[in-house]
């Protein structure tokens, strides 16, 4: 009996030792921290930078041109629009176009001057070209070029208008139809407004009314201005020479319903 009790006491003591050792090991163990996640570097591309509009890099100036000749006898003076500040092809295209326009007009003038005989000592014929920028600062360049010519021995000088409406960003001239919604009868809308205005002027418009009919030729001289679409009618077109050229500015409010909102003057459709 004593021997049995001794076995039980020894077994209990052994279990107690094992339990003590287990608890001691657990209490003294240092927890292992989780392994850190390593982030691999990524190749992040820098944001794409949009280049500034071309018109911010250029400046419109006048380049004077003057020439004379003896056969025929003539003097020609011109202020030629020229963009400076960039060698972009769109700028070069504009400058070449302006030079070409001047050469074309002076060439036609010299052909007309050569048709008359000039007396000895006469100053002969004359050509004068100036221009005005009518558009607000921005991408669209709208210029009105005024040309006055005098052919020797004629009764009086004559004048006519050339216009340039140039989209600098696209590098090309604008046509009138590009301003309006496809399929809209924009010529009729413009003509109706102009005719109503011309009828109020003391220019004997009824005699020359055909010059304001809604045809592309009659409305070839147009300019984009902050106030509206400016239409220029040259002398003799809608009035006698003595009345001079007639100018009508069609407000954008009268064109609002037909302006292409995504076109060159879309900002004026709102």
C-alpha positions as CSV (number, residue, x, y, z in Angstrom):
1,X,0.0,0.0,0.0
2,X,2.9,2.3,0.9
3,X,4.6,1.3,-2.3
4,X,1.5,2.2,-4.4
5,X,1.2,5.6,-2.8
6,X,4.9,6.3,-3.5
7,X,4.3,5.6,-7.2
8,X,1.4,8.0,-7.3
9,X,3.4,10.7,-5.5
10,X,6.3,10.3,-7.9
11,X,4.1,10.5,-11.0
12,X,2.4,13.6,-9.7
13,X,5.7,15.2,-9.0
14,X,6.9,14.4,-12.5
15,X,3.7,15.9,-14.1
16,X,4.1,19.0,-11.9
17,X,7.7,19.5,-13.1
18,X,6.7,19.1,-16.8
19,X,3.9,21.7,-16.4
20,X,6.2,24.1,-14.7
21,X,8.8,23.8,-17.4
22,X,6.2,24.3,-20.1
23,X,4.8,27.4,-18.5
24,X,8.3,28.8,-17.9
25,X,9.2,28.3,-21.6
26,X,6.0,30.0,-22.8
27,X,6.4,33.0,-20.5
28,X,10.0,33.7,-21.6
29,X,9.6,33.2,-25.4
30,X,10.0,36.3,-27.5
31,X,7.3,36.6,-30.3
32,X,8.7,36.6,-33.8
33,X,7.6,39.7,-35.6
34,X,6.0,39.2,-39.0
35,X,8.4,39.6,-41.9
36,X,8.2,43.1,-43.5
37,X,6.7,43.4,-47.0
38,X,9.2,44.7,-49.5
39,X,7.7,47.1,-52.0
40,X,9.4,47.0,-55.4
41,X,10.0,50.4,-57.1
42,X,7.6,51.1,-60.0
43,X,8.6,53.0,-63.1
44,X,6.1,55.9,-62.9
45,X,6.1,58.0,-66.1
46,X,6.0,61.8,-65.6
47,X,2.7,63.5,-66.6
48,X,2.5,64.5,-70.2
49,X,2.8,68.3,-70.6
50,X,0.5,70.0,-73.1
51,X,2.5,72.5,-75.2
52,X,1.2,76.1,-74.9
53,X,-1.0,77.4,-77.8
54,X,1.1,78.6,-80.7
55,X,-0.4,82.1,-80.7
56,X,1.2,82.8,-77.3
57,X,4.6,82.4,-78.9
58,X,4.2,84.8,-81.8
59,X,3.6,88.4,-82.5
60,X,1.9,90.1,-85.5
61,X,4.0,92.9,-87.0
62,X,3.9,94.9,-90.2
63,X,6.7,94.5,-92.7
64,X,6.9,97.5,-95.0
65,X,7.4,97.0,-98.7
66,X,8.1,99.7,-101.3
67,X,8.9,99.5,-105.0
68,X,8.9,101.8,-108.0
69,X,9.1,101.2,-111.8
70,X,9.5,103.1,-115.0
71,X,7.7,100.8,-117.4
72,X,5.0,101.4,-116.4
73,X,5.7,104.3,-114.2
74,X,4.4,103.5,-110.7
75,X,5.0,103.5,-107.0
76,X,3.8,100.7,-104.7
77,X,3.7,100.8,-100.9
78,X,2.4,98.0,-98.7
79,X,2.2,97.0,-95.1
80,X,2.5,93.2,-95.1
81,X,1.3,91.2,-92.0
82,X,4.0,89.0,-90.6
83,X,4.2,86.7,-87.6
84,X,7.4,86.6,-85.7
85,X,8.6,84.5,-82.7
86,X,8.4,81.0,-84.1
87,X,9.7,78.9,-87.0
88,X,6.8,76.6,-86.9
89,X,5.5,75.6,-90.4
90,X,2.1,77.1,-89.6
91,X,3.7,80.4,-89.0
92,X,5.8,80.1,-92.2
93,X,2.7,79.2,-94.1
94,X,0.9,82.4,-92.9
95,X,3.8,84.6,-93.7
96,X,4.2,83.1,-97.2
97,X,0.5,83.6,-97.9
98,X,0.6,87.3,-96.9
99,X,3.6,87.9,-99.2
100,X,1.9,86.0,-102.0
101,X,-1.3,88.1,-101.6
102,X,0.7,91.3,-101.8
103,X,2.6,90.1,-104.9
104,X,-0.6,89.1,-106.6
105,X,-2.3,92.4,-106.0
106,X,0.7,94.5,-107.1
107,X,1.1,92.3,-110.2
108,X,-2.6,93.0,-111.1
109,X,-2.1,96.7,-110.5
110,X,1.0,96.9,-112.7
111,X,-0.8,95.1,-115.5
112,X,-3.6,97.7,-115.3
113,X,-1.0,100.6,-115.1
114,X,0.8,99.3,-118.2
115,X,-2.4,99.9,-120.3
116,X,-2.1,103.7,-120.2
117,X,0.4,106.1,-121.6
118,X,2.0,108.4,-119.0
119,X,3.2,111.9,-119.9
120,X,6.9,112.7,-119.3
121,X,7.5,113.8,-115.7
122,X,4.2,112.3,-114.5
123,X,4.3,110.4,-111.1
124,X,2.3,107.7,-112.8
125,X,0.2,105.2,-111.0
126,X,0.2,104.3,-107.3
127,X,-0.6,101.4,-105.1
128,X,-1.2,101.5,-101.3
129,X,-1.9,98.6,-99.0
130,X,-2.7,98.7,-95.3
131,X,-4.4,96.3,-92.9
132,X,-6.3,96.1,-89.6
133,X,-6.5,93.1,-87.2
134,X,-10.1,92.8,-86.2
135,X,-10.1,89.5,-84.2
136,X,-9.5,89.4,-80.5
137,X,-6.1,88.0,-79.3
138,X,-6.1,84.3,-79.7
139,X,-5.8,81.4,-82.2
140,X,-7.9,83.0,-85.0
141,X,-6.3,85.8,-87.0
142,X,-8.9,87.9,-88.8
143,X,-7.4,90.7,-90.9
144,X,-9.0,93.2,-93.2
145,X,-6.6,94.3,-95.9
146,X,-7.5,97.6,-97.6
147,X,-6.0,98.3,-101.1
148,X,-6.2,101.7,-102.8
149,X,-5.0,102.1,-106.4
150,X,-4.8,104.9,-108.8
151,X,-4.1,104.4,-112.5
152,X,-2.6,107.4,-114.2
153,X,-5.1,109.6,-116.2
154,X,-8.2,108.0,-114.6
155,X,-10.9,110.1,-112.9
156,X,-10.3,108.9,-109.3
157,X,-8.6,106.2,-107.2
158,X,-10.3,102.9,-106.6
159,X,-10.3,100.7,-103.5
160,X,-11.1,97.2,-102.7
161,X,-10.9,94.8,-99.7
162,X,-9.1,91.5,-99.2
163,X,-9.7,89.5,-96.0
164,X,-7.7,86.8,-94.2
165,X,-9.2,84.5,-91.6
166,X,-6.4,82.2,-90.5
167,X,-6.7,79.3,-88.0
168,X,-3.2,79.4,-86.5
169,X,-3.5,76.1,-84.7
170,X,-4.6,74.3,-87.9
171,X,-2.3,76.3,-90.1
172,X,-4.9,77.1,-92.7
173,X,-7.5,79.6,-93.8
174,X,-11.1,79.4,-92.7
175,X,-14.0,79.3,-95.0
176,X,-17.3,81.0,-94.1
177,X,-19.2,77.7,-94.0
178,X,-16.9,76.4,-91.2
179,X,-18.4,78.8,-88.8
180,X,-21.9,77.4,-89.0
181,X,-23.8,74.2,-88.5
182,X,-23.9,71.8,-91.5
183,X,-27.0,72.3,-93.6
184,X,-27.9,75.8,-92.2
185,X,-28.8,78.5,-94.7
186,X,-26.2,80.9,-93.2
187,X,-25.9,83.1,-96.3
188,X,-29.6,83.9,-96.2
189,X,-29.5,84.7,-92.5
190,X,-26.5,87.0,-92.9
191,X,-27.9,88.6,-96.1
192,X,-31.3,89.3,-94.4
193,X,-29.6,91.2,-91.6
194,X,-27.4,93.1,-94.0
195,X,-30.2,94.1,-96.4
196,X,-32.3,95.3,-93.5
197,X,-29.4,97.5,-92.3
198,X,-28.5,98.8,-95.8
199,X,-32.1,99.8,-96.5
200,X,-31.9,102.3,-93.6
201,X,-28.9,104.2,-95.1
202,X,-29.0,107.1,-97.6
203,X,-27.1,105.2,-100.3
204,X,-29.8,104.5,-102.9
205,X,-29.5,100.8,-102.0
206,X,-32.5,99.7,-104.1
207,X,-30.5,100.5,-107.3
208,X,-27.7,98.3,-106.2
209,X,-29.6,95.7,-104.2
210,X,-28.2,92.7,-106.1
211,X,-24.9,93.3,-104.5
212,X,-26.3,92.0,-101.2
213,X,-28.0,88.9,-102.5
214,X,-27.1,85.8,-100.5
215,X,-24.3,84.5,-102.8
216,X,-20.7,83.5,-101.8
217,X,-19.2,86.2,-104.0
218,X,-21.2,89.0,-102.3
219,X,-20.2,87.8,-98.9
220,X,-16.5,87.0,-99.5
221,X,-15.3,89.9,-97.4
222,X,-16.0,88.8,-93.9
223,X,-14.1,89.2,-90.6
224,X,-14.4,87.7,-87.2
225,X,-14.6,90.4,-84.6
226,X,-15.5,90.4,-80.8
227,X,-18.8,92.1,-81.6
228,X,-20.0,90.1,-84.6
229,X,-19.4,89.0,-88.1
230,X,-18.2,92.0,-90.1
231,X,-19.2,92.2,-93.7
232,X,-17.6,94.6,-96.1
233,X,-19.2,95.7,-99.3
234,X,-16.7,97.4,-101.7
235,X,-17.5,100.6,-103.6
236,X,-20.1,100.0,-106.4
237,X,-21.3,96.8,-104.8
238,X,-24.3,98.0,-102.9
239,X,-23.9,101.8,-103.4
240,X,-22.5,104.4,-105.7
241,X,-18.8,105.1,-105.6
242,X,-19.3,108.4,-103.8
243,X,-21.0,106.5,-100.9
244,X,-17.8,104.6,-100.3
245,X,-17.5,101.0,-99.0
246,X,-20.4,99.8,-96.7
247,X,-19.7,97.8,-93.6
248,X,-22.3,95.9,-91.6
249,X,-21.5,94.0,-88.5
250,X,-23.9,91.1,-87.9
251,X,-24.1,90.5,-84.1
252,X,-23.6,86.9,-82.9
253,X,-27.0,87.1,-81.2
254,X,-28.5,87.1,-84.7
255,X,-26.5,84.1,-85.7
256,X,-26.7,82.2,-82.5
257,X,-29.1,79.5,-83.7
258,X,-26.9,78.5,-86.6
259,X,-23.3,78.9,-85.2
260,X,-21.5,75.6,-84.9
261,X,-20.8,75.3,-81.2
262,X,-17.6,73.3,-81.9
263,X,-16.5,75.6,-84.7
264,X,-14.1,78.6,-84.8
265,X,-16.7,81.0,-83.3
266,X,-18.4,78.4,-81.1
267,X,-17.8,80.5,-78.0
268,X,-20.3,83.0,-79.3
269,X,-23.1,80.4,-79.6
270,X,-23.9,80.4,-75.9
